[in-house]
Structures are given as structure tokens and as C-alpha cells.
Amino acid sequence: MSHNVYLYILVMAGVTYLIRMLPLALVKKEITSPFLLSFLYYVPYACLAAMTFPAILFSTSYVASAVIGFAAALLLAFRNKSLVTVAVFACGAVFAAERVIELLM
């Protein structure tokens, strides 16, 4: 069975274009609904969280170490630390948790 890669790329490009073009073509006037505006404001954050969270949990050898790293990152982020600080300490927490888990097993 032969697969036409160019056809797949064309279909993906068309779908991507339609998803981005249709709201602009269908909604002509400014959106004034406060509910709809707040909903649209939070959609990118919700999509990012929905894509990132499963990747966080399954990116390490053990889910427990991933949860520890995630907790460290959340704690530092809520304390308004820089992105580099959050990333370094989260990686350090995962590294330490992995070593402890491996010693216990």
C-alpha cells in the first residue's frame, strides 16, 4: 500500500488554514459578551496545560519523581521566581527523587 505524503501534507495545511481562517470570516463584528471574551482569553492557557501536564507525568522513569518535580516547579512559580530558577530546581528535584527511588528499589 503506497502512501502519498504530499496529499497528507496538503490535507493538514488545509485543515490548519480553515481552523485559523473561519473565525475571521464568520465573525465580522467585535465580540462584546464578557463571558465569551473571558472564555477566549483563557483558551490558550487551558490548551497549553492540557498538552503539558501529561507530558510532565510521563517524562521521567517514575511518576512519583515527576510529581515531585512538578510540585517543586509549582511552588517556585507561585513564589514568582524566574523561569530559569524554576526549571533548574524542578530538574534538581526530579534528579534527587529518581536517585532516592532507585536506592529504595
Number of C-alpha atoms within 10 A of each C-alpha: 3 4 7 8 9 9 10 11 11 11 12 12 11 11 12 11 11 13 10 10 11 10 10 11 9 8 9 8 7 6 9 8 9 9 9 10 11 10 11 11 11 10 11 11 11 11 10 10 12 11 11 11 11 10 12 14 18 14 11 16 13 15 14 16 24 24 19 20 26 21 14 19 22 14 14 18 15 9 10 11 13 10 11 9 14 22 18 12 15 23 19 14 21 23 16 15 19 20 12 12 13 11 8 7 5
